Amino acid sequence: MRYPQGILVSCEIPWDDKERLLEGLFRKEVQMAISKGFTKVYIFGTAGEGYAVDTANFQRIVEIFRDETKDKNVLAQVGVIGLSTATIVERLEFAHRCGFRDFQISLPCWSALRDDELLTFFKDVCGLPDGSALNEFLLKHNVDISPSFGSNAGLVFSGTPGHSVQRIKAEQKLFEAVRGIVERPRQGTGNAPAVLAEARQHLQSLGTFAWAFEPAESLLEKPPGHWGRALMTTLLVPPVFATVAIIWAACWYMTYSVVFGRSITLASAGALISLAGPTASIFSPRTRTTQPSCSCADSPSKMCAGLRR
């Protein structure tokens, strides 16, 4: 893996009511994150203000960030967002001169890039060699993610904060249904209300997204859950349940075979099955049928960095 796994913390930029940088508060924020043990920090992510700062503010903030992280055992990254390749390259060069070697680079946001535009962007910004395949270049510079227990890498969900994974998947299907309408090239700056009205009409005609026109319920507004429910939910995940069942069966076998010197018989196997039946009935989750919901007044595709179930 190219980079170590860990928790990457965003250091948001504080401003006063006149949009002036609060340098002292920003320094304290970075120092506090590092003092709490978060040694992987970054600025100007896509959820922050990286797209909005001018060059002067960008350079000053990068200098402060470097000053607070250069003498510590910290992996510090600088995010770079811009509407032009020239701006992105200029900011990368400045951050590199300050001493940074890790960057987050966002694609231009005015529209989705065509394949040839994507190759040109990576060539101009990242040094993609002529004639090289983009997928090979990305695989060479990727960061592995892992869904295994104990790993924080890849612990990011796409969707509305406070909603279930089922809801997030439903929103993704909704987005795919209206993607052609939303991303269709239009003259001028486009007409957002007209696009939204067209998307609503299209969803209604499909007849499978009635939940999208109902009020959205957020799980964040509900009272906190209980640790016992969290434990049972984890244990009932098929891979976890199978692992626990195998360990339990192995212990049961050793108890009868090793401790008591008895071999497994049909009678003992029947007793095991009779015990497993009621156990499965007691701990099986109750089936609940729910309809995900969201408001089409919002963007059909939303991002968040955390999710409570």
Secondary structure as UniProt FT lines:
FT   STRAND          9..10
FT   TURN            17..18
FT   HELIX           23..35
FT   TURN            36..37
FT   STRAND          40..43
FT   TURN            46..52
FT   HELIX           55..69
FT   TURN            70..71
FT   STRAND          75..80
FT   HELIX           85..98
FT   STRAND          103..105
FT   HELIX           115..126
FT   TURN            130..131
FT   HELIX           134..140
FT   TURN            149..150
FT   TURN            153..154
FT   TURN            161..162
FT   HELIX           165..182
FT   TURN            188..189
FT   HELIX           192..206
FT   HELIX           210..213
FT   HELIX           219..221
FT   HELIX           227..235
FT   HELIX           238..254
FT   HELIX           255..259
FT   HELIX           266..283
FT   TURN            296..297
//
